[in-house]
């Protein structure tokens, strides 16, 4: 399993664009990480936030976290 860092955001009716959070997920591939992060993020939203996210669109940006191992 690899560790991915996903940034999920949407346009909120009060706070404007860029409302969201960063989630760390374990997955074997990028599509799996997008799915897991999306499900976790969606479950954490309130009813009004879900409506805003479905109306304006949900943006998910995923990057793989590289583990740095020092040899020494």
C-alpha positions as CSV (number, residue, x, y, z in Angstrom):
1,X,0.0,0.0,0.0
2,X,1.1,3.5,-0.8
3,X,0.3,6.7,1.1
4,X,-1.4,9.4,-0.8
5,X,-2.3,13.0,0.2
6,X,-5.6,14.2,-1.2
7,X,-6.9,17.8,-1.2
8,X,-10.7,17.8,-1.5
9,X,-12.4,21.2,-2.0
10,X,-15.6,22.8,-3.3
11,X,-17.2,26.2,-3.5
12,X,-19.2,26.9,-0.3
13,X,-22.1,29.3,-0.2
14,X,-20.6,31.4,2.7
15,X,-16.9,30.8,2.6
16,X,-16.5,30.8,-1.2
17,X,-14.2,28.7,-3.3
18,X,-11.4,26.5,-1.9
19,X,-13.5,25.2,1.1
20,X,-12.3,21.7,2.0
21,X,-9.6,19.7,3.8
22,X,-6.6,17.5,3.2
23,X,-6.9,13.8,3.8
24,X,-4.2,11.1,3.9
25,X,-5.3,7.7,2.5
26,X,-3.7,4.3,2.0
27,X,-4.3,2.8,-1.5
28,X,-2.6,0.8,-4.1
29,X,-3.2,3.3,-7.0
30,X,-4.2,6.8,-7.7
31,X,-7.8,6.0,-8.8
32,X,-8.2,4.0,-5.5
33,X,-6.9,6.9,-3.5
34,X,-9.3,9.3,-5.2
35,X,-12.2,7.0,-4.5
36,X,-11.3,6.6,-0.8
37,X,-10.6,10.3,-0.3
38,X,-13.9,11.3,-2.0
39,X,-15.9,8.9,0.1
40,X,-14.3,10.0,3.4
41,X,-14.7,13.7,2.5
42,X,-18.3,13.2,1.4
43,X,-19.2,11.4,4.6
44,X,-17.8,14.3,6.7
45,X,-19.9,17.0,5.0
46,X,-23.2,18.4,6.3
47,X,-26.4,18.3,4.2
48,X,-25.9,21.9,3.0
49,X,-22.2,21.4,2.3
50,X,-23.1,18.3,0.2
51,X,-25.6,20.3,-1.8
52,X,-23.0,23.0,-2.4
53,X,-20.4,20.4,-3.4
54,X,-22.7,18.6,-5.8
55,X,-23.9,22.0,-7.3
56,X,-20.4,23.5,-7.8
57,X,-18.4,20.3,-8.2
58,X,-16.0,18.5,-6.0
59,X,-12.2,19.0,-6.8
60,X,-9.9,16.2,-5.7
61,X,-6.1,16.6,-6.1
62,X,-4.0,13.6,-5.2
63,X,-0.2,13.3,-4.8
64,X,1.8,10.3,-3.7
65,X,3.8,10.8,-0.5
66,X,7.4,9.7,-1.0
67,X,9.0,8.1,2.0
68,X,12.6,9.3,2.6
69,X,14.9,6.7,4.1
70,X,18.3,7.8,5.1
71,X,21.2,5.5,4.6
72,X,23.8,5.8,7.1
